[in-house]
Amino acid sequence: MEALIATSDSRQPPARCTAKLADVTVTTTAAEAAHTRIEPGILYFGTPVVLLSTVDQAGVPNLAPMSSAFWLGWRGMLGLGAKSKTAQNLMRNRECVLNLPSDTMAAAVDRLALTTGSDPVPARKYERGYRHEPDKFGKAGLTPVSSETVAPPRVAECPVTMEAVVEAVHPLAEDDPAQRGGILVFEVRVQRVHVHDEVRMPGTEDRIDPDRWRPLIMSFQKLYGLGPQVHPSTLAKIPERLYRGPDIERSRDQSSRANENRFTSGSQR
Ligand SMILES: Cc1cc2nc3c(=O)[nH]c(=O)nc-3n(C[C@H](O)[C@H](O)[C@H](O)COP(=O)(O)O)c2cc1C
């Protein structure tokens, strides 16, 4: 397991130097009172839900909702509890599919809440009400379909599915012995992007139209959709093609292994 973890943990963090505020005018009094200091238990302000499919040691697919996810180029960063079945599958096989549900799929996603592919259920999860579920696709009522380049199946109903491989595993909170090893951040490289035609931007080959794409968002454990655009975006003046990085070209080298990717559903075990 250690061999898979990125070497960043062996590097010493740079010494912290105390920053001093430059000579600027800092407003006090009324404006200062605009905030109240609080200590929320979680800081989940709102990120898209991902249904992460992986396969276990027997080739049985697992499907887990997660939302500590973001993307830069064709790389994704996925924060996962190290004891989850998904994290263990990723450490072993280094493959997954990032299935992005739309807001109309909230009920299916919610059916997977409090389930785990782990058997036995880890004690802390059991206390919170989690139960083992061997057939996550069946439980959610979602359809597994073969991927082109990885063994884990895609979710047919998700408007966006991305086949990906793990390129690095970064430990979180390594500085604190009490938290060390609890959460892993998986850096994945996307190899295929598949979309439903209804989310594509008309008149373009490779673009998703944000006015058509309605992602499911998790905010403070609750499920939301997105409203309409609230303001013209200056950033959106940068043409999307300027963001195309080398991982797109590289993904084409990955040949399809469609015939190998016959998966076994949990119920057929
Ligand atoms: C909407 C939603 C978002 C979640 N986000 C995360 C997350 O970002 N990271 C994580 O480790 N668990 C997250 N969870 C909890 C996992 O789904 C849970 O740990 C599950 O047991 C993982 O399944 P597995 O053990 O079969 O891998 C989320 C659950 C839901 C319902």
The ligand as an SDF file (V2000), in Angstrom:
LIG
                    3D

 31 33  0  0  0  0  0  0  0  0999 V2000
  -24.1430   12.4480   -1.2820 C   0  0  0  0  0  0  0  0  0  0  0  0
  -23.0140   11.7210   -0.5970 C   0  0  0  0  0  0  0  0  0  0  0  0
  -21.7180   12.2410   -0.6710 C   0  0  0  0  0  0  0  0  0  0  0  0
  -20.6580   11.5730   -0.0320 C   0  0  0  0  0  0  0  0  0  0  0  0
  -19.3950   12.0880   -0.1430 N   0  0  0  0  0  0  0  0  0  0  0  0
  -18.3440   11.3800    0.3530 C   0  0  0  0  0  0  0  0  0  0  0  0
  -17.0120   11.8070    0.1220 C   0  0  0  0  0  0  0  0  0  0  0  0
  -16.7630   12.8040   -0.5430 O   0  0  0  0  0  0  0  0  0  0  0  0
  -16.0050   11.0550    0.6290 N   0  0  0  0  0  0  0  0  0  0  0  0
  -16.2350    9.9000    1.3370 C   0  0  0  0  0  0  0  0  0  0  0  0
  -15.2680    9.2470    1.7790 O   0  0  0  0  0  0  0  0  0  0  0  0
  -17.4970    9.4740    1.5620 N   0  0  0  0  0  0  0  0  0  0  0  0
  -18.5450   10.1740    1.0760 C   0  0  0  0  0  0  0  0  0  0  0  0
  -19.8320    9.7220    1.2720 N   0  0  0  0  0  0  0  0  0  0  0  0
  -20.0280    8.5010    2.0720 C   0  0  0  0  0  0  0  0  0  0  0  0
  -19.7300    7.2480    1.2610 C   0  0  0  0  0  0  0  0  0  0  0  0
  -20.7170    7.0560    0.2650 O   0  0  0  0  0  0  0  0  0  0  0  0
  -19.7060    6.0730    2.2360 C   0  0  0  0  0  0  0  0  0  0  0  0
  -18.4950    6.0990    2.9690 O   0  0  0  0  0  0  0  0  0  0  0  0
  -19.8950    4.7160    1.5970 C   0  0  0  0  0  0  0  0  0  0  0  0
  -19.9890    3.7390    2.6140 O   0  0  0  0  0  0  0  0  0  0  0  0
  -18.7750    4.3280    0.6470 C   0  0  0  0  0  0  0  0  0  0  0  0
  -19.1260    3.0830    0.0710 O   0  0  0  0  0  0  0  0  0  0  0  0
  -18.0860    1.8930    0.0100 P   0  0  0  0  0  0  0  0  0  0  0  0
  -17.6450    1.5770    1.4300 O   0  0  0  0  0  0  0  0  0  0  0  0
  -18.8420    0.7670   -0.6140 O   0  0  0  0  0  0  0  0  0  0  0  0
  -16.9450    2.3820   -0.7940 O   0  0  0  0  0  0  0  0  0  0  0  0
  -20.9060   10.3760    0.6870 C   0  0  0  0  0  0  0  0  0  0  0  0
  -22.2000    9.8630    0.7310 C   0  0  0  0  0  0  0  0  0  0  0  0
  -23.2400   10.5240    0.0890 C   0  0  0  0  0  0  0  0  0  0  0  0
  -24.6390    9.9260    0.1520 C   0  0  0  0  0  0  0  0  0  0  0  0
  1  2  1  0
  2  3  1  0
  2 30  2  0
  3  4  2  0
  4  5  1  0
  4 28  1  0
  5  6  2  0
  6  7  1  0
  6 13  1  0
  7  8  2  0
  7  9  1  0
  9 10  1  0
 10 11  2  0
 10 12  1  0
 12 13  2  0
 13 14  1  0
 14 15  1  0
 14 28  1  0
 15 16  1  0
 16 17  1  0
 16 18  1  0
 18 19  1  0
 18 20  1  0
 20 21  1  0
 20 22  1  0
 22 23  1  0
 23 24  1  0
 24 25  2  0
 24 26  1  0
 24 27  1  0
 28 29  2  0
 29 30  1  0
 30 31  1  0
M  END
$$$$
